[in-house]
Amino acid sequence: MPQNVILPGPAPWGFRLSGGIDFNQPLIITRITPGSKAAAANLCPGDIILAIDGFGTETMTHADAQDRIKAASHQLCLKIDRAETRLWSPQVTEDGKAHPFKINLESEPQDMNYFEHKHNIRPKSFILPGRSSEPTASVPAQSDVYRMLHDNRDGPTQPRQSGSFRVLQDLVDDPDDRPAGTRSVRAPVTKAHAGAGSGQKMPLCDKCGSGIIGAVVKARDKYRHPECFVCADCNLNLKQKGYFFVEGQLYCETHARARTSPPEGYDAITIYPKA
C-alpha cells in the first residue's frame, strides 16, 4: 500500500538505492543505516520508491534518482510502496467453525504410491502409463537376422579391428606377400652410453685392501685411507709427521732409522707429504 514518508533535512539520509529504468528494475531501498534519519522514519529494505519530492520514478534512471535526492536540502519526501506481510496458519475447525486460537500442525497426506520408500532394493525404471518397459523385437522371429542375433548372444566374439589394422597384421604375419615399395621397420633400441662402463675406477687402499670413498692419501704410487696412513710398526698416524718407505712399507722416522742406516757420510732426511 503506497504511503508518504518525510525525512527532515539536511543530508545524509541513511539509505541506499538500487535499480532504475536503465536496469529495468524499480527503485528499491536495499540498506538502512542504523540510527539514521531513514531508520527513524521507519524505512525498510525492500521498500519501492514510487516518487521523490513529487516526481514519479517510472522514467528515472539510477543517476537521476540520486541527483533528485541530492537536490533535497530542507526535507526529503518519498512515496513508497511496501509489500504487505501475511502470515498463514491452518485453522482448526470445531463444529464447522474455525477456532480463533488453535492451529493445526498436522501435515497434509501425500500420495506416496509412485515413490519406493524402502532400503536395499533394486530401483525400478520409470514407466509411462500405457507403455510397457519390455523391449519389443522389430525383427521377425523366423528371419535369419533374428536367429543370428540370438545364436551369437552367448558365444565368444572376436574383438573388432579396423581395415588398416588388418592390413598391417597381414603384412606382419606373411612378410613374403608384402607389396612392392614397403619395408619392415623395427622399433629403435636405446644403446647404453659408451662412457658409462669406462668410468674412473675406485682406488684401493694399500693397507686394508678396501675401496676408498672420499678423502684419499697418495704416497708415491700407493693409495690409503687417512686412517690407514700409519706406521707399520707403531701405528702412528703419519699425517703432517713425515713418512719413510722401507722395503715397500711405511714407517715413522723413529722406526725407519731403526731398520736402516744411511751410507757413511750421509744423514737421514725426513720427507713430508705434499699438501
QUIRAPE-V178941 format. One record per residue. RES is the residue in one letter. PSI is psi in whole degrees, 0 to 359 (NA if undefined). OMEGA is omega in whole degrees, -180 to 180 (999 if undefined). BURIAL is 1 if it has 24 or more other C-alpha atoms within 12 Angstrom, else 0. Layout:
# QUIRAPE-V178941
[[RES & PSI & OMEGA & BURIAL] [RES & PSI & OMEGA & BURIAL]]
This chain:
# QUIRAPE-V178941
[[M & 125 & -179 & 0] [P & 143 & 177 & 0] [Q & 154 & -179 & 0] [N & 137 & 180 & 1] [V & 130 & -180 & 1] [I & 124 & 178 & 1] [L & 124 & 178 & 1] [P & 141 & -179 & 0] [G & 176 & -2 & 0] [P & 185 & 177 & 0] [A & 162 & 8 & 0] [P & 155 & -176 & 1] [W & 332 & 174 & 1] [G & 32 & 174 & 1] [F & 163 & -178 & 1] [R & 142 & -177 & 1] [L & 159 & 170 & 1] [S & 158 & 178 & 1] [G & 192 & -176 & 1] [G & 168 & -178 & 1] [I & 332 & 177 & 0] [D & 344 & 175 & 0] [F & 4 & -178 & 0] [N & 35 & 179 & 0] [Q & 151 & 176 & 0] [P & 161 & 177 & 1] [L & 120 & -174 & 1] [I & 139 & 173 & 1] [I & 122 & -177 & 1] [T & 341 & -177 & 0] [R & 140 & 177 & 0] [I & 127 & 178 & 1] [T & 125 & 180 & 0] [P & 137 & 179 & 0] [G & 5 & -178 & 0] [S & 178 & 177 & 0] [K & 327 & 177 & 1] [A & 321 & 178 & 1] [A & 323 & 178 & 0] [A & 331 & 178 & 0] [A & 5 & 177 & 1] [N & 32 & 171 & 0] [L & 149 & -175 & 1] [C & 150 & 172 & 1] [P & 136 & -177 & 1] [G & 351 & 177 & 1] [D & 135 & 180 & 1] [I & 127 & -180 & 1] [I & 118 & 180 & 1] [L & 329 & -179 & 1] [A & 148 & 177 & 1] [I & 113 & -178 & 1] [D & 40 & 177 & 1] [G & 354 & 180 & 0] [F & 124 & 180 & 0] [G & 147 & -176 & 1] [T & 10 & -178 & 1] [E & 326 & -178 & 0] [T & 13 & -179 & 0] [M & 138 & 169 & 1] [T & 174 & -180 & 0] [H & 319 & 179 & 1] [A & 323 & 178 & 0] [D & 320 & 179 & 0] [A & 320 & 178 & 1] [Q & 318 & 179 & 0] [D & 322 & 180 & 0] [R & 322 & 179 & 1] [I & 321 & 180 & 1] [K & 332 & -179 & 0] [A & 340 & 179 & 0] [A & 127 & -177 & 1] [S & 310 & -177 & 0] [H & 318 & 179 & 0] [Q & 162 & 180 & 0] [L & 117 & 180 & 1] [C & 121 & -178 & 1] [L & 137 & 172 & 1] [K & 116 & -173 & 1] [I & 161 & 175 & 1] [D & 122 & -177 & 1] [R & 127 & 180 & 0] [A & 135 & 180 & 0] [E & 136 & 178 & 0] [T & 121 & -179 & 0] [R & 131 & 178 & 0] [L & 129 & 179 & 0] [W & 134 & 176 & 0] [S & 132 & 179 & 0] [P & 130 & -178 & 0] [Q & 153 & 176 & 0] [V & 128 & -180 & 0] [T & 133 & 175 & 0] [E & 124 & -178 & 0] [D & 37 & 177 & 0] [G & 3 & -180 & 0] [K & 145 & 180 & 0] [A & 132 & 179 & 0] [H & 132 & -174 & 0] [P & 345 & -174 & 0] [F & 341 & -177 & 0] [K & 145 & 180 & 0] [I & 136 & 179 & 0] [N & 116 & -179 & 0] [L & 5 & 179 & 0] [E & 141 & 178 & 0] [S & 150 & 179 & 0] [E & 141 & 179 & 0] [P & 140 & 180 & 0] [Q & 154 & 180 & 0] [D & 111 & -178 & 0] [M & 13 & -176 & 0] [N & 330 & -177 & 0] [Y & 324 & -177 & 0] [F & 150 & 180 & 0] [E & 100 & -177 & 0] [H & 67 & 178 & 0] [K & 162 & -178 & 0] [H & 155 & 174 & 0] [N & 42 & 175 & 0] [I & 159 & -179 & 0] [R & 132 & -179 & 0] [P & 147 & -180 & 0] [K & 148 & 180 & 0] [S & 154 & 180 & 0] [F & 125 & -177 & 0] [I & 126 & 176 & 0] [L & 147 & 179 & 0] [P & 135 & 178 & 0] [G & 0 & 180 & 0] [R & 149 & -179 & 0] [S & 147 & 179 & 0] [S & 349 & 180 & 0] [E & 135 & 179 & 0] [P & 141 & 179 & 0] [T & 135 & -179 & 0] [A & 125 & 179 & 0] [S & 0 & 180 & 0] [V & 135 & 178 & 0] [P & 146 & -175 & 0] [A & 334 & -176 & 0] [Q & 5 & -177 & 0] [S & 162 & 179 & 0] [D & 325 & -180 & 0] [V & 319 & 180 & 0] [Y & 316 & -180 & 0] [R & 324 & -180 & 0] [M & 320 & -180 & 0] [L & 319 & -177 & 0] [H & 330 & 180 & 0] [D & 326 & -177 & 0] [N & 10 & -177 & 0] [R & 318 & -177 & 0] [D & 349 & -178 & 0] [G & 158 & 179 & 0] [P & 142 & 180 & 0] [T & 143 & 179 & 0] [Q & 149 & 178 & 0] [P & 145 & -180 & 0] [R & 142 & 179 & 0] [Q & 144 & 176 & 0] [S & 164 & -179 & 0] [G & 319 & 180 & 0] [S & 325 & 179 & 0] [F & 321 & 179 & 0] [R & 322 & 178 & 0] [V & 315 & 179 & 0] [L & 323 & 179 & 0] [Q & 322 & 178 & 0] [D & 322 & 179 & 0] [L & 323 & 179 & 0] [V & 319 & -178 & 0] [D & 325 & -176 & 0] [D & 84 & -177 & 0] [P & 341 & -179 & 0] [D & 332 & -179 & 0] [D & 19 & -179 & 0] [R & 134 & 180 & 0] [P & 157 & 180 & 0] [A & 143 & 179 & 0] [G & 358 & 179 & 0] [T & 156 & 179 & 0] [R & 156 & 179 & 0] [S & 143 & -178 & 0] [V & 131 & 178 & 0] [R & 151 & 178 & 0] [A & 140 & 180 & 0] [P & 143 & -179 & 0] [V & 126 & 179 & 0] [T & 121 & -179 & 0] [K & 149 & 178 & 0] [A & 147 & -180 & 0] [H & 134 & -175 & 0] [A & 327 & -177 & 0] [G & 2 & -176 & 0] [A & 321 & -177 & 0] [G & 354 & -177 & 0] [S & 31 & -180 & 0] [G & 171 & -179 & 0] [Q & 132 & -178 & 0] [K & 154 & 180 & 0] [M & 129 & 178 & 0] [P & 147 & 179 & 0] [L & 140 & -180 & 0] [C & 133 & -179 & 1] [D & 340 & -177 & 1] [K & 305 & -176 & 1] [C & 344 & 176 & 0] [G & 1 & 180 & 0] [S & 163 & 180 & 0] [G & 152 & -178 & 0] [I & 121 & 176 & 1] [I & 126 & 180 & 0] [G & 225 & -177 & 0] [A & 139 & -179 & 0] [V & 143 & 177 & 0] [V & 126 & 180 & 1] [K & 122 & 176 & 1] [A & 111 & -171 & 1] [R & 241 & -180 & 0] [D & 18 & -177 & 0] [K & 147 & 180 & 0] [Y & 143 & 178 & 1] [R & 156 & 169 & 1] [H & 154 & 176 & 1] [P & 326 & 179 & 1] [E & 345 & 178 & 0] [C & 356 & 180 & 1] [F & 73 & -173 & 1] [V & 167 & 177 & 1] [C & 140 & -178 & 1] [A & 340 & -178 & 1] [D & 308 & -173 & 0] [C & 0 & -180 & 0] [N & 28 & 175 & 0] [L & 130 & 178 & 0] [N & 128 & -173 & 1] [L & 10 & 180 & 1] [K & 128 & -180 & 1] [Q & 24 & -180 & 0] [K & 352 & -176 & 0] [G & 149 & -178 & 1] [Y & 161 & -179 & 1] [F & 138 & 174 & 1] [F & 119 & 177 & 1] [V & 113 & -179 & 0] [E & 41 & 175 & 0] [G & 4 & -180 & 0] [Q & 153 & 179 & 0] [L & 135 & -180 & 1] [Y & 156 & 171 & 1] [C & 175 & -175 & 1] [E & 321 & -177 & 1] [T & 311 & -177 & 1] [H & 336 & 175 & 0] [A & 321 & 176 & 1] [R & 326 & -180 & 0] [A & 334 & -176 & 0] [R & 342 & -179 & 0] [T & 157 & 176 & 0] [S & 139 & -179 & 0] [P & 159 & 177 & 0] [P & 163 & -178 & 0] [E & 130 & -179 & 0] [G & 359 & -180 & 0] [Y & 152 & 176 & 0] [D & 149 & 177 & 0] [A & 137 & -179 & 0] [I & 131 & 178 & 0] [T & 132 & 179 & 0] [I & 124 & 180 & 0] [Y & 143 & 179 & 0] [P & 153 & 179 & 0] [K & 145 & -179 & 0] [A & NA & 999 & 0]]
